[in-house]
Amino acid sequence: MKITICGLAGTGTSTTGKKLASVLEYEFISSGGIFRAKAAEYGMDLHEFEDLCRSDEKYDRAVDDEIATIGKSKDDIVVESRLAWYFIPDSFKVLLVCDRHTRVSRVAGRDKISRSEADQKTAHREDSIRARFRDYYGIEQFDDEANFDLVLDTTKVSVSSTVDSIAKKLSELHST
């Protein structure tokens, strides 16, 4: 089975994906990890590579192409990526949502920056990804709930509870 997890920064996609993969004994694949590996391949830090991607879409698309290739060639995977649901259409698609205040607070804590800086960076990044997805793939709203099999609000829920909810839904699907 292929499971894709999507959500904006701070919703818990990476943490949930890693834990879910561990519980299911699946491979965890993160688009962020692929992005970081590509940056290292080019001898750049994350921000330098992100700037390169903004200036030349071929680098951004290379990450997307890798996600699509993984989706075609592997099974028993949990893939965390904002567009994995799009590139791996035969996956079980999970969307994590969370209120903005909580997301920004989580990003600030994770990145060890002020809440104000996290809010600014989060807004800029979200504007950027929405524009890229629209320009590259014609996707106006990548987090449209209609594209997903399961939508979970992580605002006041632990990672363990989120993983349990996904596992329960998967179990229900397999029992029918």
C-alpha positions in Angstrom: 0.0 0.0 0.0 1.1 3.6 -0.7 0.1 6.3 1.8 0.7 10.0 1.1 0.5 12.6 3.8 0.0 16.3 2.9 -0.2 19.4 5.0 1.2 22.9 5.5 4.2 23.5 7.7 3.5 22.8 11.3 0.6 20.4 10.8 2.8 17.4 11.7 3.3 15.7 8.4 6.9 14.6 8.9 6.4 13.4 12.5 3.2 11.6 11.7 4.6 10.1 8.6 7.7 8.7 10.4 5.7 7.3 13.2 3.0 5.8 10.9 5.7 4.2 8.7 7.3 2.7 11.8 4.0 1.3 13.1 3.2 -0.2 9.7 6.8 -1.3 9.0 6.8 0.7 5.8 9.5 2.9 4.3 9.2 6.6 5.1 10.0 9.0 2.3 10.0 12.8 2.8 10.1 15.3 0.0 12.0 17.5 2.4 14.7 14.8 2.7 14.8 14.6 -1.1 15.1 18.3 -1.3 17.9 18.4 1.2 19.8 15.6 -0.7 19.4 17.6 -3.9 20.8 20.7 -2.2 23.8 18.7 -0.9 24.3 17.2 -4.4 24.7 20.8 -5.7 26.9 21.8 -2.7 24.3 24.2 -1.4 22.5 24.8 1.9 18.7 24.6 2.0 18.0 28.3 1.4 20.5 28.5 -1.5 18.8 25.5 -3.2 15.4 26.9 -2.5 16.4 30.2 -4.2 17.8 28.2 -7.2 14.5 26.3 -7.4 12.6 29.6 -7.5 14.8 30.9 -10.3 14.8 27.7 -12.4 11.9 25.4 -12.1 13.8 22.4 -13.5 15.3 21.9 -10.0 12.0 22.0 -8.3 10.5 19.7 -10.9 13.4 17.2 -10.4 12.2 16.7 -6.8 8.6 16.2 -8.0 9.8 13.8 -10.6 11.6 11.8 -8.0 8.4 11.6 -5.8 6.4 10.4 -8.9 9.1 7.8 -9.7 9.1 6.5 -6.2 5.3 6.2 -6.3 5.5 4.1 -9.5 8.3 1.8 -8.3 7.7 1.2 -4.6 5.0 -0.2 -2.4 4.6 -0.2 1.4 5.6 3.4 1.6 4.5 6.5 3.5 5.4 9.6 1.5 5.3 13.0 3.1 4.9 15.8 0.5 2.5 18.5 -0.3 1.9 17.1 -3.8 2.4 13.4 -3.2 -1.3 12.8 -3.5 -1.1 14.3 -7.0 2.1 12.4 -8.1 1.0 9.1 -6.5 -2.7 8.9 -7.5 -3.1 5.3 -6.4 -2.1 6.1 -2.8 -4.3 6.5 0.3 -4.3 10.2 0.7 -4.2 11.9 4.1 -4.4 15.6 4.7 -3.4 17.1 8.0 -4.8 20.5 8.9 -4.2 22.7 11.9 -5.1 26.3 12.9 -2.5 28.9 11.8 -1.6 30.0 15.3 -0.6 26.5 16.4 1.2 25.8 13.1 3.3 29.0 13.4 4.1 28.2 17.0 5.2 24.7 16.1 7.4 26.1 13.2 9.0 28.6 15.6 9.8 25.9 18.1 11.1 23.5 15.5 13.3 26.1 13.8 14.3 27.9 17.0 13.1 31.3 15.8 10.7 33.9 17.1 7.0 33.4 16.5 7.0 36.6 14.5 9.8 35.4 12.2 8.1 32.0 11.8 4.9 33.7 10.9 6.6 35.8 8.2 8.6 32.8 6.8 5.5 30.6 6.8 3.4 33.1 5.0 6.1 33.7 2.4 6.7 30.0 1.8 3.0 29.3 1.5 2.5 32.0 -1.0 5.5 30.7 -3.0 4.4 27.1 -3.0 0.8 28.0 -4.0 2.2 30.0 -6.9 4.5 27.3 -8.0 1.9 24.6 -7.9 -0.5 26.8 -9.9 2.1 27.7 -12.4 3.7 24.2 -12.8 0.6 21.9 -12.5 -2.5 24.1 -12.7 -3.4 23.2 -9.1 -5.1 26.1 -7.5 -5.6 24.6 -4.1 -3.3 21.7 -3.3 -4.9 21.2 0.1 -8.5 20.9 -1.2 -10.1 18.4 1.1 -11.9 16.8 -1.9 -8.5 15.3 -3.0 -8.1 13.3 0.1 -9.3 10.0 1.6 -8.9 11.2 5.2 -8.6 14.7 6.7 -7.4 15.1 10.3 -7.1 18.3 12.3 -3.9 18.1 14.4 -4.5 21.3 16.3 -5.3 19.7 19.7 -4.4 16.1 18.9 -1.1 14.2 19.7 0.9 12.6 17.0 0.1 9.2 18.5 -3.7 9.9 18.2 -3.2 11.1 14.6 -1.3 7.9 13.7 -4.0 5.8 15.5 -6.7 7.5 13.5 -5.0 6.8 10.2 -4.2 3.2 11.2 -7.9 2.7 12.2 -9.1 4.1 8.9 -6.7 1.8 7.0 -7.9 -1.2 9.0 -11.5 -0.4 8.3 -10.7 -0.2 4.5 -8.9 -3.6 4.6 -11.8 -5.3 6.5 -14.4 -4.3 3.9 
